[in-house]
Amino acid sequence: MVMSKNIAVIGATGSLGKPVAIALAASGFTVSALVRDLDKARAKLPAEINMIKGDIKNAADLLALMNGQDFLYINLNLKLDEKKNDWHAETDGLKTILAAAEKSKIKRIGFISSIVMRYQGMNTFNWWVFDMKQEAIKLIKASPLPYTIFYPSTFMENFEGNYRRGNSILLAGESKHKMYFIAAADFGKQVANSFERLRNENKEYDIQGLEAFTADEASLEFIKHYKKATLKISRAPLPLLRFIGKFVQRLNYAAHIIEAMNNYPEKFSAENTWRELGKPEITLKEFAENSK
């Protein structure tokens, strides 16, 4: 067990960052989160999480966040309307974060990436977003600080966000391979366990859930067990999504990520993760039954 358990979290208010922050606090860590809007953050996060107002573009804010911290967990999001030559949190912001972490003598960094980005280069697929994600990994590895990088499969939380349009689950194209859907709450526990047990070594973990489904199979499972409304599957032709995406950046992003998820041949690769960080517990059925 570590003697001191102070951890700074960047991205704590999002759908994936919040369960991690909660799991860290439940494991006995003193959690400090960098937030842009204190009032909104207080409405989302439990009271035991310290909140520091700031922005990752501001080095002074990052230094204030990391003052007295032992560890740092980073969850950076790409805005769906970002373009290739824009400023990006996951690369430009990450450089500022890493510089502040090194100056603050952070003992270990945790960073969430993506398993599906490995589709880059398969079937002639080439997308600048996956290049950016690969560049982020290079930046983490080039840092002198010990790191843990997490590569999650598809999160069940997509059924509460990206897949959901009113009472419809929106799908596009043909989902050719099964994905090991993971609940963010289970991932949060694995992140907390990683900071408990790891010291100076660098580690990378594939994050996968108990069951594998295609997008269609997962949607039917979620619909079957969802209790708060009657849901149905709606479909959009992927070629149409690609065409409209030439004019609407958010749909351009959607078309690319759906193409990658539909075609990435994901295999189970989380044996070591389960052995070292704990086995997930939440099934898609249980997630759907308790979903908002």
Disulfide bonds with the S-S distance in Angstrom:
none
